[in-house]
Amino acid sequence: MADYAEKFNIIYKQALENAAQLEPWKGHYLTRKVETEILLDKVNLKEDFVGMELGCGNAFQSALLASLSKRVFATDLFAKDGHTHSIGINKAQELLNKLNIKNISLVSCSAGALPFDNESFDFVFSSSVLEHISDRELALYEMKRVLKPQGHLILIVPTHIASIYAFPHVFIYLLARACQLFLKSGASGNDKDNSRINAGMPFMKRFRENHPSFPIPEPHGAYPDVFKELHQQYPARWVNLINGCGFKVTDIIPTCLVPWLLIEPFSTAFAARVYSLTKNMNTKISSFRTFNYMSCLMGIIAVKDNYGSRYTI
């Protein structure tokens, strides 16, 4: 698909101009655009394809995919849920209205009970969602069920590297927020000392609530602890899980070789910019299998096929 980059850039610019207030965090649109581009260097979507995105969030990536397809069904939970990190599908409708995109249907449902007929879709796409689902096998079997024979499964999942980075990330995050609080309340004079302390108290309360195991980081996905997460997100485990659910993995792509979690605490926008600038490098070296073990995120391309050879790493 030679012209996907141009189409993606148009949607990206429209999102920045018309829906900046709907961006979950600065740099979100750019980050999602880059990771989708990296994957589509390996998959050829056709104009007559009908696809589905599982866990669409604000549906920005659904919008990108819809620009290359006949129709996309974007699914997510109805409202925000702390366990899944969903922002709620109502936000997706706002974004699609701003972008004036008509060939996307929003469907509120869970990953384990997709309300679609068997063999409905040419492709199923999901980015950074599978790790938040407790019953990942059930979700994969549902994705397999709704895919047409030889349909493409396109996933982005975190690796063990993301879990390793989580250990320094929690300290860097704390340092970055402490510096921000200090600078914001840094008016001169002793009379401001108390206000500086008070300004920090709400943050520390939130931090303790979100990081009850500190200094051990909390798991980002549906895992009992970060050590189990690290073990389960090893690339070979993802591949074996997907192969074992009736797919044949045809390609894996390291999609984020930059140390995102070490940059993000200071500026998500800057982290996204670094990610964008290193995209070509990321793509060029993705053919070296060693880098599968060095990337924070991994793209997995598979086809619905109960038989055939298995991709191993």
C-alpha positions as CSV (number, residue, x, y, z in Angstrom):
1,M,0.0,0.0,0.0
2,A,2.3,2.7,-1.4
3,D,0.0,5.7,-0.4
4,Y,-0.8,4.8,3.2
5,A,1.7,7.3,4.6
6,E,0.0,10.2,2.8
7,K,-3.4,9.2,3.9
8,F,-2.2,8.7,7.5
9,N,-0.6,12.2,7.5
10,I,-3.8,13.8,6.4
11,I,-5.8,12.1,9.2
12,Y,-3.0,13.0,11.7
13,K,-3.0,16.7,10.8
14,Q,-6.9,16.8,10.9
15,A,-6.7,15.2,14.4
16,L,-4.3,17.8,15.6
17,E,-6.2,20.7,14.1
18,N,-9.8,19.6,15.0
19,A,-9.5,17.2,17.9
20,A,-6.4,18.2,20.0
21,Q,-8.6,18.2,23.1
22,L,-9.5,14.5,22.6
23,E,-5.8,13.4,22.6
24,P,-5.4,11.3,25.8
25,W,-1.9,12.5,26.2
26,K,0.4,14.7,24.2
27,G,2.0,12.8,21.4
28,H,-0.7,10.0,21.4
29,Y,-1.7,10.6,17.8
30,L,1.8,10.7,16.5
31,T,2.8,7.5,18.5
32,R,-0.2,5.6,17.2
33,K,0.4,6.7,13.6
34,V,4.1,5.6,13.7
35,E,3.4,2.2,15.2
36,T,0.6,1.5,12.6
37,E,2.9,2.5,9.8
38,I,5.6,0.2,11.0
39,L,3.2,-2.7,10.9
40,L,1.6,-1.9,7.6
41,D,5.1,-2.2,6.0
42,K,4.4,-5.9,6.5
43,V,0.7,-6.2,5.7
44,N,-1.1,-5.2,2.5
45,L,-4.7,-4.0,3.3
46,K,-7.0,-3.9,0.4
47,E,-9.7,-1.4,-0.4
48,D,-12.5,-4.0,-0.3
49,F,-11.4,-5.3,3.2
50,V,-13.7,-5.2,6.2
51,G,-11.8,-5.2,9.5
52,M,-12.2,-4.9,13.2
53,E,-10.1,-3.2,15.9
54,L,-10.3,-4.7,19.3
55,G,-10.0,-2.2,22.1
56,C,-10.1,0.9,19.9
57,G,-9.8,3.5,22.7
58,N,-10.4,6.9,21.0
59,A,-10.5,5.0,17.6
60,F,-7.7,7.0,16.1
61,Q,-6.0,3.9,14.8
62,S,-9.4,2.7,13.5
63,A,-9.5,5.9,11.5
64,L,-6.1,5.2,10.0
65,L,-7.1,1.6,9.1
66,A,-10.5,2.8,7.7
67,S,-8.6,5.1,5.2
68,L,-7.3,1.9,3.6
69,S,-10.4,-0.4,3.9
70,K,-14.0,-0.6,3.0
71,R,-15.2,-0.6,6.6
72,V,-13.9,-1.0,10.1
73,F,-15.8,-2.1,13.2
74,A,-14.2,-0.5,16.3
75,T,-14.9,-2.2,19.6
76,D,-14.3,-1.2,23.2
77,L,-16.0,-1.1,26.6
78,F,-18.6,1.5,27.0
79,A,-17.0,3.5,29.8
80,K,-13.6,4.0,31.4
81,D,-12.4,1.0,33.5
82,G,-9.3,1.1,35.6
83,H,-8.5,-2.5,34.9
84,T,-8.5,-2.2,31.1
85,H,-7.3,1.4,30.9
86,S,-10.1,2.0,28.4
87,I,-11.1,5.6,27.8
88,G,-14.6,4.6,26.9
89,I,-16.1,4.3,23.4
90,N,-18.0,7.5,23.8
91,K,-14.8,9.4,23.2
92,A,-14.3,7.5,20.0
93,Q,-17.5,8.9,18.5
94,E,-16.4,12.4,19.3
95,L,-13.1,11.9,17.5
96,L,-14.7,10.3,14.4
97,N,-17.2,13.2,14.2
98,K,-14.3,15.7,14.3
99,L,-12.5,13.8,11.6
100,N,-15.7,13.3,9.5
101,I,-15.1,9.6,9.0
102,K,-18.1,7.6,8.0
103,N,-16.9,4.1,7.4
104,I,-16.4,3.1,11.0
105,S,-19.0,1.4,13.1
106,L,-18.5,1.6,16.9
107,V,-19.5,-1.4,18.9
108,S,-19.5,-1.6,22.7
109,C,-18.5,-5.2,23.8
110,S,-15.9,-7.2,25.7
111,A,-13.1,-9.1,24.0
112,G,-14.5,-12.4,25.2
113,A,-17.9,-12.1,23.6
114,L,-17.7,-10.4,20.2
115,P,-21.2,-9.7,18.7
116,F,-20.2,-10.7,15.2
117,D,-20.9,-13.7,12.9
118,N,-18.3,-16.2,12.2
119,E,-15.8,-15.3,9.4
120,S,-16.9,-11.7,9.2
121,F,-13.6,-9.9,8.8
122,D,-10.6,-9.8,6.6
123,F,-8.4,-8.5,9.4
124,V,-8.5,-8.0,13.1
125,F,-6.2,-5.3,14.6
126,S,-5.4,-4.6,18.3
127,S,-2.8,-2.4,19.9
128,S,-1.6,-2.7,23.5
129,V,-4.9,-4.4,24.6
130,L,-4.3,-8.1,24.9
131,E,-2.1,-7.7,28.0
132,H,-5.0,-6.1,29.8
133,I,-7.4,-9.0,29.2
134,S,-7.4,-11.7,31.9
135,D,-8.5,-14.5,29.6
136,R,-6.3,-13.9,26.6
137,E,-6.9,-17.3,25.1
138,L,-10.7,-16.7,25.0
139,A,-10.1,-13.3,23.3
140,L,-7.8,-14.9,20.7
141,Y,-10.3,-17.6,20.0
142,E,-13.0,-15.0,19.5
143,M,-10.7,-13.1,17.1
144,K,-10.1,-16.3,15.3
145,R,-13.8,-17.0,15.1
146,V,-14.7,-13.7,13.5
147,L,-11.8,-13.8,11.0
148,K,-12.3,-15.2,7.5
149,P,-10.0,-18.1,6.5
150,Q,-6.5,-16.8,5.9
151,G,-7.6,-13.5,7.5
152,H,-4.9,-11.4,9.1
153,L,-4.4,-10.9,12.9
154,I,-2.4,-7.8,13.5
155,L,-1.3,-7.3,17.1
156,I,0.9,-4.9,19.1
157,V,1.9,-6.3,22.5
158,P,4.5,-5.2,25.2
159,T,7.5,-7.4,25.7
160,H,9.6,-8.2,28.8
161,I,11.7,-5.1,28.0
162,A,8.7,-2.9,28.9
163,S,8.5,-4.7,32.3
164,I,12.3,-4.2,32.9
165,Y,12.0,-0.5,32.1
166,A,9.2,-0.3,34.6
167,F,11.6,-0.6,37.5
168,P,13.7,2.6,36.7
169,H,10.5,4.3,35.2
170,V,8.8,4.5,38.6
171,F,11.7,6.4,40.1
172,I,12.1,8.6,37.1
173,Y,8.4,9.4,37.1
174,L,8.6,10.3,40.8
175,L,11.6,12.5,40.2
176,A,10.1,14.2,37.2
177,R,6.8,15.0,39.0
178,A,8.7,16.2,42.1
179,C,10.7,18.6,39.9
180,Q,7.5,19.9,38.2
181,L,5.8,20.5,41.6
182,F,8.8,22.3,42.9
183,L,9.1,24.6,39.8
184,K,5.4,25.3,39.8
185,S,5.4,26.3,43.5
186,G,8.8,27.9,43.4
187,A,7.9,31.5,44.3
188,S,10.6,33.1,46.4
189,G,10.1,33.8,50.1
190,N,9.7,31.6,53.2
191,D,6.0,32.3,53.3
192,K,5.7,30.0,50.2
193,D,7.3,27.0,51.8
194,N,4.1,25.7,53.3
195,S,2.2,26.1,50.0
196,R,5.0,24.2,48.2
197,I,4.5,21.3,50.7
198,N,0.8,21.4,50.4
199,A,1.1,21.4,46.6
200,G,3.0,18.1,46.8
201,M,0.6,16.3,49.1
202,P,-2.2,15.5,46.6
203,F,0.4,14.1,44.2
204,M,2.0,11.9,46.8
205,K,-1.4,10.6,47.9
206,R,-2.2,9.7,44.3
207,F,1.2,8.2,43.8
208,R,0.8,5.9,46.8
209,E,-2.6,4.9,45.6
210,N,-1.3,4.0,42.1
211,H,1.9,2.4,43.3
212,P,1.0,0.5,46.5
213,S,4.0,-1.8,46.0
214,F,6.5,1.0,45.6
215,P,9.5,0.7,45.1
216,I,8.4,-2.4,43.1
217,P,6.4,-1.2,40.1
218,E,2.8,-2.2,39.6
219,P,2.0,-4.5,36.6
220,H,0.7,-2.6,33.6
221,G,-1.5,-5.4,32.4
222,A,-3.8,-8.1,33.9
223,Y,-1.1,-9.8,35.9
224,P,-0.7,-10.4,39.7
225,D,2.6,-8.6,39.8
226,V,5.3,-7.2,37.6
227,F,7.5,-10.3,37.9
228,K,4.7,-12.5,36.4
229,E,4.2,-9.8,33.8
230,L,7.9,-9.8,32.9
231,H,7.8,-13.6,32.5
232,Q,4.6,-13.8,30.5
233,Q,5.5,-11.0,28.1
234,Y,8.7,-12.7,26.8
235,P,8.4,-12.6,23.0
236,A,8.4,-16.4,22.6
237,R,5.5,-16.7,25.0
238,W,3.3,-14.3,23.0
239,V,4.2,-16.2,19.8
240,N,3.4,-19.6,21.4
241,L,0.1,-18.3,22.8
242,I,-1.1,-17.0,19.4
243,N,0.1,-20.1,17.5
244,G,-1.7,-22.3,20.1
245,C,-5.0,-20.5,19.5
246,G,-5.4,-21.6,15.9
247,F,-3.2,-19.0,14.2
248,K,0.0,-19.2,12.2
249,V,2.4,-16.4,13.1
250,T,4.0,-15.2,9.9
251,D,6.1,-12.2,11.1
252,I,7.1,-10.4,14.2
253,I,8.3,-6.8,14.2
254,P,10.0,-4.9,17.0
255,T,7.9,-1.7,16.9
256,C,9.5,0.4,19.6
257,L,13.3,0.2,20.1
258,V,13.5,3.6,21.8
259,P,13.5,3.5,25.6
260,W,10.0,5.0,25.8
261,L,9.4,4.5,29.5
262,L,12.6,6.4,30.4
263,I,11.7,9.4,28.3
264,E,7.9,9.6,28.8
265,P,8.0,10.8,32.4
266,F,9.5,14.1,31.3
267,S,7.5,14.6,28.2
268,T,5.2,12.3,26.3
269,A,5.3,14.7,23.3
270,F,9.1,14.5,23.2
271,A,9.0,10.7,23.5
272,A,6.6,10.5,20.6
273,R,8.8,12.8,18.5
274,V,11.9,10.6,19.2
275,Y,9.8,7.6,18.2
276,S,8.8,9.2,15.0
277,L,12.4,10.3,14.1
278,T,13.7,6.7,14.7
279,K,10.9,5.0,12.7
280,N,13.0,4.4,9.6
281,M,15.8,3.0,11.7
282,N,13.3,0.8,13.5
283,T,12.0,-0.5,10.2
284,K,15.4,-1.2,8.7
285,I,16.8,-3.3,11.5
286,S,13.5,-5.1,12.2
287,S,14.7,-8.0,10.0
288,F,17.4,-8.9,12.6
289,R,15.8,-11.3,14.9
290,T,18.0,-10.2,17.8
291,F,16.1,-7.0,18.1
292,N,12.9,-8.9,18.9
293,Y,14.4,-9.1,22.4
294,M,15.3,-5.4,22.7
295,S,12.0,-3.7,21.8
296,C,9.4,-2.4,24.3
297,L,6.6,-3.3,21.9
298,M,6.3,-6.1,19.4
299,G,4.1,-6.3,16.4
300,I,2.8,-9.8,15.6
301,I,1.3,-10.7,12.2
302,A,-0.6,-14.0,12.0
303,V,-3.1,-15.7,9.7
304,K,-6.1,-17.8,10.7
305,D,-4.8,-21.3,10.0
306,N,-5.1,-24.4,12.1
307,Y,-2.4,-26.1,10.2
308,G,1.0,-25.3,8.7
309,S,4.4,-24.4,10.0
310,R,4.8,-22.4,13.2
311,Y,6.9,-19.3,13.5
312,T,9.4,-19.8,16.4
313,I,11.8,-17.4,18.0
